[in-house]
Amino acid sequence: MFERLVPHMRVKSIYDIDLNLLTEKGVKGIITDLDNTLVGSKIPLATPELIVWLDRLRELGFKVVVVSNNHETRVSRFAEPLAIPFIHAARKPSTRAFRKALQVLDLQAEQTVVIGDQMMTDVLGGKRMGLYTILVAPIAPLDEGFGTRFNRILERVALSRLRRKGLWQEEEAGK
């Protein structure tokens, strides 16, 4: 069970993802979380740096969809000005929203990556669908809601077990 929480890649932020490597792997689509992945959970709109990154994704031919457990108002206010499709109230790690995201992208699982800041939602949900998963460090962990704080406690327990089993090495971050 705990192995399903180990992402394929870990990086500090979305800006550390080697987009050329993803292209070489045949990736054409990105399913991304919103809060604490793209922006802090209290930041309503994309930052200038994020807009540049999203433009770069488009230049490289990536399709993007935001999949968030947050409510429609939060997600639509962020995604609509960027012309990015979104799925709100996703109930990750349920696979329903990931299946819908693949339909929106019109891609297969092997052509798509999931980027998120939580092992219990983004990584587990993505792996359940056979997607390549990329875990980023949360942007603003002190601004998280109750559900996310609870998930972080579960993540710490899981990380402890993964370390004991030799499945999680701290020096791997960024690879």
N, C-alpha and C positions, 0 to 999 in steps of 0.2 A: 504493500500500500504506500509506504513512504517514498518509494522510488518514483511514484507518479507525481510527486511534488518537486522533483529535481528538474529544473529547466534544461533545455539543450544549450542555452547560452546565458551568461550573466554579464551585465554591463552596469556601469554607474548611471548612465542616462541614455535616453534615445539618441543623443548626439554622438555617443560612442559606438553605435551600431555601424558596422562596415556594410554599407548599402551595396557596394560593388560585389562583396562576397555573397550577399543574398541573391543578387542578379545572377552570379555564376552558378548558384545552387538551383536556379530555375524558379525562384520566388517571383511571383507577379502581384501578390496581394498581401496586405497587412491588415489584420484585425487588431485594433489597439484599444486599450482601456483609456479612460479620460483622467479621472482624479488621481493625482500623485504619479501619473505616468507621463502625460503630456503637459499638464500644468498642476499647480497645487490645488487642493480641493476647494480652497476659498477664492481662487482666481477665476473670474467668470469668462474671460475671453483669452484667445491665443496671444502669446507674447510675440514681439517682433522676431525673436530668434526661432520660435516654433514655426511661424509663418514661412520663414526662409527654408527651414527643414522640410516642411510639407510641400513647398514649391519644388524642392530638390527631388522629393519622392515622385512627384508628377513628371518632372523632366526625365527621370529614369524609367518611367512607364509603370510605376506601381499604382495599383488601385488601393484605396484606403476606406475602411469603415470603422467607426467608433462603436464599441460595444461596452456599455456601462450598466452597472447595477443601480445607478442613480435615477432619479425621476426625470420625466420628460422635459419639464421646464429647464432644469439645469443643463441637460445634454443638448437640447435643441438650441438654446441660447449660445452655446459654444460652437456647435457643429454647423448650423445653418449659415452663418456669415462666411464660413470657409468652404461652403458647398460640399461638405463631406456627409455622406449618408451615415445614419446612426441607428442604433438599437438601444432603447432605454429599458429600465426595469428588467435587465437581462437574466437575473437570477443565476449568475455564474456561481458555481461551476456546472450548472445544468447545460446540457449540450444543445438545447433548443435554440438559443440565441446564436451559438456558433454555427449551427446548420443554416440558420437564416442569413447570417453574415456571409457564408460561402455562396448562398444563392444571390445575395446582393452583389457580391464581387463577380459572380459567374465564373468561379474557379473551383478547382479540386483542392482537397486538404494538402496534398503534396506540393502545391503551388503557393501555399499561404503560410504566413507566420502569425503568431499571437505575441503581442508585446504588452506587458503589464507589470505592476508592482507587487502583486500578491500571489504567493504560492497556492493558497487555498482556493482562489477563484480563477485567476487568469491561467496559471500553469496547469493546475489540475483539469480545468475545463478544456483547455487546448489539447492536453495530452489525451484526454478521453476521446477526442475527435481525431487523433492522429496528426495533429498540427505541430509544427516546429515552434517551440516556445522560447521566448526571450524575456528574462526577468530583469527589470531595472530597479535601482534603489528608489524608494519613495522620495518625492520631491520635498514634501512638507509633512513629515510624519506626526508632528505635534498638532496638526489641524484635522486629524481624522475623526470620523464619527464612531459611535459605539460599536457598530457591527465590524468595522475595520479594525478597531482596537482589539476586539475579541479575536478576530482572525490572526492578528499579530501574536497574541499569546499562544494560539495553536501552532503558528509557524515556529515560534521559539522551541516548543516541545518537539516538533518534527525535526527541526535543525539539530537539536541535541541527539536525537536518535540517528539521523543521517550521518552526523559526524562520528558517532560510535561505530557505525557500520562501515565507515570509510567512504561514504558516498557523497560527502560534501567537504570540499577543501576550501579554506578561506582564500588561498592564493589564486584560486581559479577565477575569481571575480575579474571581469574585464575580458575574458576569453570568449 
